[in-house]
Amino acid sequence: MMKRILVILAFQMCGSALVLGQMGSMSAPTFTKDAAPILQKKCQTCHRAGEAAPFPLLTYEEVRPWVSSIKLVVQQKIMPPWFADPAYGHFSNDRALTAKEISTLVAWVNAGAPEGDPKDAPAPANFVEGWGILKPDKIFELPRAFAVPASGMVEYQYVIFPTGFTEDKWVQMAEARPTERSVVHHIIAYVREPGSNYFKDQKTGVFFEAPPPKSDEKTDRSALPSDFLVGYAPGQPAEILSPGQAKLIKAGSDIVLEVHYTPTGKAATDRTRVGIVFAKEPPKERVLTLSASNGTFKIPPGDPNHRVDASFEVLRDVKLASLHPHMHMRGKDFEYRLVFPNGETRTILRVPAYNWRWQLWYNLAEAIALPKGTKIECTAHFDNSPNNPENPDPTKTIIWGQQNWDEMMVGFFNLVFDAKVPRQALLPQEETTGAK
């Protein structure tokens, strides 16, 4: 037995020596040749001036002070933020680093983070300063800077912008951008078509707050207006649709802008903008953002794993293009499933460790055909226990509400369908006749 152990140890030592010899013969990774292409592909969209990240990572001089932090966050898979379980679904905007990319960055840092030959550097990415889309054809801007106090609670702020469009406009790109990201939890720009009852009597061009619900109202108020143009939240990219696809703004429509401000301990001002780029020709397919939501839940105090479900039934043949789960501070996990008319069930996205600080869209690598009668089912779990470090008060029963310390359960998704089909054909009857 002792002889056998010695033989095994000898083989292991030889193997280790061989590996070390091979590593010694390999040149160390450099920034220009090895690290820069990875950072450009997976990091620079956010890590550049004017974007969400706190520092840029465009040049060696900008990257060098952060190499120890880079090693830590890529090894622990904290950055880039991406929370989809790889066992379910394939996504065109998958930000996760591959094992090879992680090992390359770690090896580069361990080697002392050498710069390398400038000739090896990739050509700089062509970013449009101030926007994540092309130069906008139309910009809607808050009528004035909004003052966010250092503390307290700020109700959702709304502004209605008349578009002035005298003909239908197809939008291929759209982006909502705050000027002070630190105090903006989210932004949503809705399209209000002519004749809509949505905020029917509100003045345009001024800030206002939504009227409170009636005390005797028992309806589920979680349903959102069906013409969601574009949104913003930390980690959420601009809406850039494929050629031949677009969102519709009908002639005479208004843009209803909703901004959720959250005081952070320091007074600040923000003047959010929304930019849109028109499609160069009428599209073949229309994109519509809809959602499955549930606003009737009650999460008991201390419950570490409270389940909430929501579903949406497709009323005609469409394609499913992308997914966007939304919860607040107690959000724990989120799952999307498809239930087809033949009974087949397929899980298409599972987010096992939801992070409310990063509100991501998950764009399917290939759109999924949904025949009429398919159900999009969503299941979320919430952690209202003391073990949740984000939980502001585990002693409270939590219901639907707009503020971060309340909760939401919304499964957004983008449907793609023939551009000639009216929006109302996809919506339940109560939505087409209600005050939206």
N, C-alpha and C positions, 0 to 999 in steps of 0.2 A: 504494500500500500504506500509506504514512504517513497519507494522508488518511482511509483506512478505519479505521486504528487510533484516530485522533483522534475520529472519529465514535462508535466503540464506547465510548471512554473518556467521552465527553460523555454518552451514554445512561446509563452506569453511575453517573456522578456525579449525574445528575438523579434516577435511581432511588434512590440512597442518600439524597439530600436529601428525597425524598418520604417514605421510610420514617422518617427522623429526625423529619420534621414530624409524621407520624402519631403516633409515639411521644410526642412532646412534647405533643400534644393529649390524650393519654390520661392519666387519673389513675393514679397509682402504686397497685399492689396494697397492701392493708392486711391486718393480722393478722385482725381481726374478720370481714371480708367474704370474704377470699380464702384466707389461710393456715390459719386455724382449722378450716374444714370438711375440708381435706385431712388435717391432723394428726389430727383426730377419727376420720376414716374409716380411715386407714392406720397410725397410730402409737400412739394412746392405749391400745390394748388392752394393750400392754407398758409404755408410758411413763406409768406412774402408780404411786402408792405401793403397795408390797407385791408388785409384779410384777418381771419379769426385767430390765427396762431399768434402768440406773443412775441415771436422773433422770426426773422427771415432765415432761410436755408438755401440761398441761391448761389453763394460763392464760398470758396474755401475759407476766406477771412471771416465770413459770417458763421460758418459751421464749426470751425475749430474750437471756440470756447465751450461748445455744447457737447463735445464728443463723449464725455463720460455719461451724461444724461441720455444721449442717444443710445448708447450701449445698454443702459438699464431698461429703457422703455421698450426697445425692440425685443430684448430677451424675455421680458415679462409680457409681451404682446399687448402693452398698453397703447402703443402708437404703431401705425396709424389706427384710429378708432374704427373697429369693424367687429360686429357682434354676432353675425350669422353663424349658426352651426353648419360646418362644411358638409355634414351628412345630408343636408336637405337643400336642394335648389342650387342653381348656378347663376351668378350675377355678373353683368358686364362691368359694373363699377366696384368690384371687389377690391378693397384697399389693403387687405391683409398681406403682409410680407410672406413670401415663401420661405421654407426652411433654408434654402440656398441664399436668399437675400439676407436673412438674419445672420447666418454664419459669416457671410462676406463683410457685413458691417461690423460685427463683433471682432473678426480677425483684423480688420483695418484699424479699429481703435486699439486693440491689443498690440499692434505693431507700432504704435506711436502716432497713428493718424497722419502718415506722410501725404504730402500734396501730390507728388507725381509730376509727370510731364504735362504742361498745359496743352500740348498738341493732342493729348488723349481725351481731353474733355469733350463732352457732347455739346452740340450747338445749344445755346440758351433757349428755353421754352418761350414761345411767343404769347405772353399774357397781355390782355387789354387792361391798362391801368384803370383802376376804379370799378371794374366790372368783371364778372366771370362769364359774360356773354359777349357777343360782338357789340359794337357801338350801338346803343339803343336808337330805334326810330322814334320812340315816344317815351318820355319820362314823366311820372307823376310824383310830386314831392309834397310832403306835409306843408301846410300853409305857413307854418312858423316852427321854430325849434320848440320842442316840448320839454318843459323843465321837470325832471324827475327828482323828487326830494331824497335826502340822505336815508330816510327811514320811513316806516309806515307802509300802507298798502295803496296801490294805485289801481283803480278800476280800468278795465279794458278801454282803450281809446279808439274811437272810430272817426274816420273822415270819408266823405263821399265825394268822388271826383267825377264830374260829367266828362265823358271822353270827347264829346263833340264829333264823333264819327258819323258821317252821313252815309256811309256804306259799310257793309259787313267787313270785318278785318280778321284775318287768320294770323295767329301768333305762333311762331316756331320756337322762339326763345323768350324767357322772362326771368327776371331776378328781382328779389326784394332785398334791399341793403340798408341796414341802420348806419348812422354816422357814429353812434356810440354803442358798440356791441355789449359792453359790460352791463348795461341796464335793460337790454332787450331780451326777453325770454322767447318771444316769437312774433312773427308778422304773418298775416294772411291777407292776400288780395283776392276779393271775390268779384265776379261779374254780375251786375244787377241789370237784367234785361228790361226793356221798356214794358210797363204795365205790371211789374213785380210789386208785391206788397211788402217786400223786405225793407225795413226802415222807411216806409212809404212817406211819412210826414216829416222826416228829418231834413234840415237845411243842408245844402252842399257846401263844400269848401271850408267847413269849420269842425273843430273837435266836438265830440259828444260821447256820452256814455249810453249803453243799452238800457232801456227801461227794465226795472226789476220784475221778476215773475210775479204774477198775482198769487196772493196767499192761498187761494183755494185751487190753484192750478195743479193738476195731477198728471199731466202729460209728460212724456220723456223729452226733456229739452236738449238732449245730447246730439240730435240730428243737426248737421251743418248744412248751410246753403250748398246747392249742388253744383254751382259754377265756381269752383275753386280754381283761380288762375295760377297763383304761385304762392309759396310760403317761404319763410325763413325761420330757422332755429339753428343753434350751434351744430356745426357739422353737416348742415343741409346744403346741397349744391344748388346751383341755378337750374331752372327747367330748360333743358336743351333737347328738343324733340328731333327724331330722325327725319331726313328729307322725305317729303310726301306726307308728313303728319303735322298737325297743328291743333291749337285750341281756338275756339271761335269767340269773338266779341261782336255781337250784333250791332248794327247801326242804332244809334241813340242810347246805347247802354251806358251805365255808370260803373266806375270801379269803387267798391266799398273796401276800404283799408282798415284792418283790425290790428292794433299794436298792443302787446302785453308788456308793460314796463315793470321791472322789479328793482326796488331800491337796494343798494349794496353797501350802504354806510357812508357813501360820498355823493353829494349832489352832482348831477350831470344833466346835460341837455342832449337831445337827439332830434334829427330831422331826416327821418327815413325817406328813402326813394324807392320807386318801382320802375324798372326799365323793361321795355318790350321790343322785340325785333320781329317785324312782320315776315311771313312766308313770302317768298318771291313769286310764287304761283299758287293757285288754289290747290289745296291738298286732296289726296285721294282718301285719307283717313283722318277722322277726328279723334282727339284724345280728351277724355273727361275724367276728372278726379272725383271719386265718390268715396264712401266710407261705410263700414259696419261699426256701429257704436252702441253702447249700452250706458244709459244714464240713470238706471234705477237701482244700482247696487248699493249695499250698505256693508262696509268692511268693519267687522267687530274689533273692539279694542284688543290689542295684543295678538291678533291673528297673524301667524307668520306665513300663511300660504292660502290666502282667500282667492277663490276662483271666480272669474267673471267671463261670460260668453257673449258673443254678438255674431250676427250673420247677415248676409245680403244675398238675395236671390236674383240671378241674372234673368231679365225678361225677354231677351232675344240673343241670337248668336253674336258674340263679341270675342275680343282677345284681351288677355290680361298682361300688362306690360311691366308694372312695378308696384312695390309695396312699401308702406310707411307706418310702422306701429307707433302709437303715441300714448304715453302715460306720464305720471308725475313722480314725486319723490318716493312713493311706496311701490312703484312698478318693479316687479321681480323678473318676470319672463313673459314672452309673447309668442304665439304660434298662429300661423295661417294654414288652413286646410281647404282643399277643394272637394266638394261632394258632387259628383257628376250624376246626371239623371239615371244612369244605369246602376247606381249604387257604389261605384268605385270611389274610394277616398284616397286623397294624396296630400301629404304634408309638403308644402312648398317653401316655407320659411319657419325656422325656429330660432328665436333669440333667447338663449338659456340664461343669460346674465344681462338683463336690460339696464341701460345706463341713461337716465333721464337728462343728463347733461349733454348727450350727443344724440340728436334727433336725426337719424339717418334714413334715406331712401335706399331701397334695395331693388335695383333695376335688373329684371330677368334677362339672362343672356339671350334667350329666345322667348318671345311672347307665347303664351299658352292659349290655345283655342278653347273657349268656354261655350258649349252649346246652351241653348235656351233651357232654363230650369236648373242650371248649375248653381250651387250655393257656395259662397265664399264665407267660410267659418273662421272666427277668431276666438282664441282662448288666451286669457291673461291671468297671471297670479300676482297678488299684492302682498307685501310684507309690512304689516302694521305692528310689528313686534318691537321690543326694546333692542333687539339684536340688529336692527336695521340702522346703521349710523346716519342715514339721511332722514330718518323719521323724526319730525319735529315734536310729535306728541302721541305716543303709543296708547294713551289712555282714552283717546277719542274714537267715536264711531265716525268713519269717513264716508262721505257721499260725493256725488258729482259736483264739481265746482270749478271756477275759472282760475283760482290762484294756485300757486305751487303746492301749498299745504293742503289743498283739496285734492281730488283725484279726477282723472279722465280715463276712459277706455275707448280708444278710437283706432280702428284698423283702416287707414287710408289705402287706396289703390287707384291705379290708372287703367281705365278701359280704353280700348282702341276699336273703332268701328267705322263703317262706311260714312264718309263725310256728308252724304245726302240724308242720313237718318237723323231726325230731330232728337234733341236731348231728352225730351219728355218720354220718348219710347223706351228709355232705359230705367225710368224711375217708377217707384210704387205710386199708386193713384193718390194716396194722401199727400205725397210730396209735390205732385204736379198741381194739386188744387189748394195746397196750404199757403200760408203767408211766408214765402221764401223770397 
